[in-house]
Amino acid sequence: MAQVQLHSTEELEQFIAGEGKRLLFKHSTICPISTAAYEEFQASLQQQDVPSAVILVREDRPVSNAVEERFGIKHESPQIFLLEDGQVKWHTSHWKITQDSIAQALKG
């Protein structure tokens, strides 16, 4: 399943509005921890058939900020969210973003 990059709050709202489980990843392209977490995220997508999206927090800050505002979850980077039917079911950040943690969240 194709991963999308979100550049606008409209694209974010469309992604959130989708049915079922979806993964949303906030990525800082200049942070080594974020790069490692992004690699874990990408590897997990090879194992899971789930719609996913990425927000580059520096390049698309308004979209990143909109996530915090919409869900009331403090911004961190890297950060991953499992959405289901428009609601956050699970989220974590930094070194806790692993293939295993993502797989466990998707099973729940």
N, C-alpha and C positions, 0 to 999 in steps of 0.2 A: 504494500500500500504506500502511496506516495506521501512524502512529508512535505509540508508547506512552510514557507517563511511568512510571518505576519508583519505587514508594514503599516497597517492602519487599524484604528479602533473598530472600523466597520468589518474588516477581515477577522479581527479577534471575535467580535460578536457573532459573526457567521460560524466560526469554528466552534465556539462555545455552544451555540444553538443546535449543533448536530446531535443526533441520537446516539445512545450507547456510550461505551467507554472511549476516551480519547486522552492522549498524552500531550501536555504542553510543557515545553522546556524553555527556560530563560537562560540565555548564554551570553557571557562576556568574552569576546574574542581576544582580549588581551590578558586574561587570567589563566595561569597554568592549571589551577584547580578546576576551573570551568571547562578547559579543554579536555582534561581527564574525564570529567563527568559526562561531557558531550560524547566522548568515545564510548563510554559505558551505555549511554542512551542509544547511540547508533547501533551498537552490538545487540542490544535488547530488541531493537526493531527487526533485526534479522530473524529473531525467534518468535515474534509476536505479530499478528496481523491486526494492527490497531491504528486508527487514524492518528496522526501526530503533527505537531506544529512547533516551530522554533521562533522565539523572539530574540533578536540581537539587542541586548539592553542598552548599549551605547548608541547604536545606529538608529534604533527605533524606541527611544525613551518614552514618548507618550503612550505607546502601546504597552510597554512594560509597566508604566505607572497605572494604566487602566486596569491591569490584572489586580494590583494591590487594592485599588479603590473598589473594584467590583466585588471581590471576595473578602476584603478585610484581612488579608494575610500579608504580614510584613514582607517587604521586598528583600530578597537575598539573591545572590548570583554566584554560582549557578543555583538554579531552583527548578524543581519539576513538580507538576501537578497531574494527578489522575482526575479527570472530569468524567462524570456520568450524568447524562441528561441535564447538563447545564450547572451541575453542582460539583464542588471539590470534594472528592471522596478520600483523597490522600495527597500529601505533599511532603517533600523533604528537600534538603539542600546539601551543598558541598560534598564531602567525602561519603555521605550516606547515599548518594546517587550511584547505585551499582546495578548491574544486570539482575542480580538476585533480588534486590529490594524492589525493583520495578516489576519483576515477574511475580513476586509475592503480592504486591499491591493489585496487580491485574487479576490474580486468582480470587481475591477477597470479595 
